[in-house]
Amino acid sequence: MILEMTRPTQGGLRQERKLEAVSNNLANASSIGFKKDVVSFDKAFRARVDQDFTQGDVIKTDNPLDVALGPQGLFKVETPDGIKYTRNGNFSLSSEGILVDKSGNPVMGQGGAVFIDTLGPNTSVNIDEYGQIFLNNEILDTLDVVSFENMERLEKTGNNLFVYAGDTADEITLENVKVEAGSLEQANVQVVEEMAKMIDYQRMFETYTKSIKTFDEIDSKAINEVGLFT
């Protein structure tokens, strides 16, 4: 009977882990640049959570500091915990004129943190398709857009940021960077698809729960009946 109880228990735990991932995806369906979680299991039924880095839909915002990346690449930002990576290009200028993300972390250019002095009259800032940043048509810097050969080593750390679980020397500088200024990449979460998965996982979870309850009742009955004849 123990074996019969083990199988639905393992199945229920797998469905629960899938439900957690789908719930997180749905909760972040409106987060700029969010990459959905994908759960898989090895032969020992250990859960593995990977990120799906396929590109989300790109929408126009007409904000010159909003930047959407093409299918490849990650922006680099400098956080109190070191360099992290993101697909969220919803940038702005700090009071000091530093280009920052929504959490106030400096966005990295190829020359370090990007400083844009817009205090002068009639100043204009724009970013071209190669990630070059211009102030009044004079180039200031180029966004530092990188990638990794093994994207599976990128781990989420919150606030739509990733940390690389390895040597930062593994960074690959992309030569053909595709940048779309005045636009933002949406989360690559298809709400209808994720809702369908949630319903399916929930039904399977309930099926496993019922199986566990049935085996538990059979087990209890067997113990009680044996007790009557001893």
N, C-alpha and C positions, 0 to 999 in steps of 0.2 A: 504493500500500500504506500510505502514511503516513496517509491519510484513514481507511482501514479500522481502523488502530490507534488513531487519535485518538478515535473514537466510543466504543469499549468502555472506553478509559481514562477519558474524561469520565464515562461511566456508572458505572464502578467508584468513582470519587471521590465521586460524588453518593450512592451507596449507603453508602459509608464514613462520610460526614457524617451521614446519617440514622441509622446504627448508633450513632454517638457520642451523638446526642441521645436515642435510645431507651435506651441504656445508662445515661445520666445520670438519665433519668426513673425507671428501675427502681431505681437506687441510692438514690433519694430517695423511694421509694414510702411510706416510713413517717415522712417528715419533716413535722412539723406545718406546715400552710399552704403547702406547696410547690406551685408552679405549673409544670406540665410544659412542656418545650420543643417547639416545632413548627418544622420545617425546611421552607423553600420555596426555589425558585430563580428568578432572573429570566431574561430572554431571553439573557443572556450566560453563563448557568449559574453565576452567583455565588450562593453560599449565603447565606441570610438566616435567622436564628434569632429567633423571636418567642416570647412567653410566652402560654399559654392561661390566661386569668384566670377561667375558669368556676369556680364554687364547688365545693369538695370536700365530702364527707360530714361532718356535724357529730356528734360524740359527746359524751356527758355525762361529766364528770370530778368534778363536785361540789366542785371547788376554786374558791373565790370569786374568785380572782385570774386564773383561766383565762377567756379571752374569745374568742368566735368572732364574726366579722363576717358580715353578710348578703352577698348577691351582689356588692355594691359596697363600695368603701372600702379604705383602707390605714391601718395604724397608723404613727405617726411616732416614730422613736427618734433620740436624739442620740448619735452615735458620735464617736470622735476625728477622723474624717474629715468630719464634718459631719452634717447631717440625712439619714437614710435611711428607707426605707419597708419594711413587712413585713405579711404576713397572719398571721404566727405570733403568736397571743395567749397563749402560755404564759408568763405573767408571774409575778414574785415580788417580795418586798421585800428590798432590800439591808440590810446591817447598819446603815446610816444612815437606814433607813426610806424609801428612794427606790424607786418602782416601776420595775423593770428587766426587760429581756428575758433570754433564756437566756445571752447573751454579756455581761451586766452593763451594757448600754447603757440609760440612763434613757428611760423611755417618756414621750412628751410629752402633756400635757394642754393645754387651751386657755389655761392660765395658765403654761405652761412645764413643767419636770420636776415629776412628781407626788410630793409628800412625804406619807406617811401615818404619823402618830405612833400606834403601837399599844402603847406602853409602859404606858399606864394600865390599870387593872383592868377586866375585863369589856368589852373593846373588840371591836367587830365591824365588818368591812369588807364592803361589797357594792357591786356595779355593776349599775345597772338597764338596761333595754332601750334606753335612749337614750345609754348610755355615761357616765352620771353616776356619779361615785364618792362613796360615802357612808361616813362613819365615825360609828358610833353614831347613825345616821339623820340626820346633818348632812352636807350636801353639801360636798365639798372642791374638786372640779374635775370637768371633763368630758373624756373621752378625745378627743384631737385626731385625728379620722378624716377623711381627705381622699381625693380622687381627681384624675384628670387627664383632660382632653378627649382627649388623644392618649396612650393607655396604651402605645403602641408605643415611646415614648421612655424607658420604664423598663428599666434594664439590671441584670442580676443581678451582685452583687459578692461572693457567698459568704455563708455563715451564714444563708441564707434571707432576705437583705436585697436591696433594690433601691435604685439611685440614679437620679435623674431627670436625663436628659441635656438639660437646658434650664433655663429660669429658674424658680426656685421660686415666683415670682409666678403661675405657671400652676396652682398648687394650687386645687382646687375644694373648698370646705368643704361637706360633705354635710348637708343640712337634715334629711332623714329617715333618720338613721342607724339601722340595725338591729343590735343587739348582743345576744348570748346569753351571759350570764355562767355560769360553772360548766361551760363546754363548750369544745371545741377543734375547729377545722376540720382535717380530714385532707387529705393531698395529693390533688390531683385526677387521680391516676394510676390507671388501671385496669390492674392487673398482667397479667391474661389478654390484654387488648387489646394492651398493649405487647410481651408475649412473642410474640404472633402477628405483629406488625410486625417484630420482630427476626428471626424465622425467615424471613419473606418477604424482608427486606432482605439477609440473609445468603445466601440462595439466589441472589438477583439478582447479588450481588457475586461469587459463585462462577461464575455464568454469564459475567459480563464477564471475569473472570480467565481462564477457559478460552478465550474468544474471543481475548484478547490472546495467549495461548500458541499458539493455532492459527495466527494471522496471523504470529507470530514464526517458527514452524516453516516456514510457506510461504515467508516472506521469506528465511530461511536457505537453504532448498532451492533457491530461484530463483538466489540469489547463487552457490551452490556449482556448480549445473549450468551457469550462464553461464560460470563460471570454467573448466569443463572443455572448453568449446568455443572458448576464446579463445587 
